[in-house]
Structures are given as structure tokens and as C-alpha cells.
């Protein structure tokens, strides 16, 4: 499928490959308009449905992962325009339907909706050039794609409140220290590092990979005892997979597991 605002390709040479999505509106620093978000949603769902794909990586350009929702596109909206078009809600939540791991490879600006998009991903790897922020307050609005909810969960209330109230940006090192990103890497090797992480995940048994994602997300939705009970049910269920036989068999045989993802 051809797109105007994103590029898609398949990377890797293992049994499971990686779907790579590059946000591609360089002149607007990858500002997220409805078309880009629709295309991103379509690409995510297509990779998720493809049995040959194990992980998805989303990246932007060297200068900007995404500089937020497209301000020019929404500047003239009335309340009713925003509400009736389902602005933000219409196509931003698609990423939450994806059951395979999604890795954000963030270089340069990840602001507003760009920071929110990164936070919706399962793993965030940042280039040393990355700058995160929720500057909506400077535009006379508040974040609309989960920023006020996901940022405090990621970095704690005090820091999130300060960032949301002042709109200041946070560099990559502070983002790693604060728990917003899992790793900081040199900008030149950002994509290679993200693809290597995806390739590593692709060697694992896919049922357990998908269940880890579901369970970690459940930790943000339910109380501890409900989450732990849910984990136990999925733990038990994995004994019905070939991958569990292979993983434990390989350990006992002192060889490397060759998962068949079933
Ligand atoms: N929407 C639309 N266009 C944008 C944009 C955005 N979010 N961010 C940058 N651009 C455009 C600029 O208008 C400019 O276009 P022109 O060349 O046609 O003038 C081009 O991208 C380059 O930008 P700058 O000249 O400003 O580049 P810079 O290097 O000087 O500054 C920046 C970079 C700090 C990211 C600055 O562009 C900026 O502050 N952008 C806005 C960031 C922002 O406020 N994001 C939040 C949006 S609201 C939101 O996201 C709501 C939500 O919760 C979903």
C-alpha cells in the first residue's frame, strides 16, 4: 500500500521480521495530521495482521520524531469541529489495538502528540539528540492524546506536572534517568539499535512476547491482585504451546531454543 505521509518497509532476515514505519513529513517536522495518523493506523494494523512480522518499529527523521499534532490544521477549529471530527480520538488510539511489540526510535523532537505517540509505544529508544516535551500549555490547550495520563505514570507526578505546566523540553539523558525511555544511543546508530532490539525479540516465542505486552499493559489498567491473577492464567495457558516445550526442552538439552512461534 502506498502512503504519502509515512514510509513502510520490512527489515530483518530471521523467521520473523520487523515492520519499519518512518514518519515522513520532513518540512513540517513530522507534525501529525489526520492523514498521517490514518496512514500510521493502517500500516500498524497491516503489520499486526502479517504472520511474518514479529515487531514494529516507528521512527521519524534525524531532526524530529514528531513535533506534535499539526497546529496549522487545527488552529481554526471550533469546539464542534474538534468534537464532530473526532479530532485526536478518531485515529490516534489505533496503536493500542496492536498486539505485537511496537518500538519507538526517537531522534530529535518528540513534542506534544509526538511525545504521546512515543509513550503509546511499548519500548522507547532515544537518540542522544532526542528532546521530549508537552508544550500544549504554550498553545492555550492541554495534551489530547494521553499526555496528562501517561507522562505521570512514566516519570512521576512532580516532574510530569512541571513539564506539563511549563512546557519545557527534557533531553535524552534526563528522559532515561526519569524512566521515559529505556535506553539512549548515539544518534547515528538509533535505527540499527532499535532494529537489533526488534530482531532479538523476534527470536523469542511469539505467544509469550504477545502475552508479556498484554500483561504489562494490564499493570496500568487494573489493581495488583487482579493483574497477578491474570498473569497466572496466561502463565498456565503458555503450557499449551509448542514454544514452551521447545524453550524448556532446549534449556534441559543445553542448546539454543528454536521457537516456531506456536
Ligand atoms: N504543527 C505544524 N507545523 C509545525 C509543527 C506542528 N506541531 N511543528 C513545526 N512545524 C513546522 C513549522 O511551522 C515550520 O514550518 P515553515 O517552515 O513552513 O514555517 C517547520 O515545521 C519548521 O519548524 P520551525 O521553523 O519552528 O523549526 P525550529 O527548529 O525553529 O523549531 C520546534 C522546532 C521547537 C519543534 C518548533 O517547530 C515548535 O515549537 N513546534 C511546535 C511544537 C508543539 O507545540 N507541539 C504540540 C502541538 S499540539 C499537540 O500535539 C496536541 C496533542 O496533544 C495531540
Boltz pocket constraint, residues with backbone or C-beta under 6 A from the ligand:
constraints:
  - pocket:
      binder: B
      contacts: [[A, 26], [A, 27], [A, 28], [A, 29], [A, 31], [A, 32], [A, 67], [A, 68], [A, 69], [A, 70], [A, 71], [A, 72], [A, 73], [A, 88], [A, 109], [A, 111], [A, 112], [A, 113], [A, 114], [A, 116], [A, 135], [A, 136], [A, 139], [A, 142], [A, 143], [A, 144], [A, 145], [A, 147]]
      max_distance: 6.0
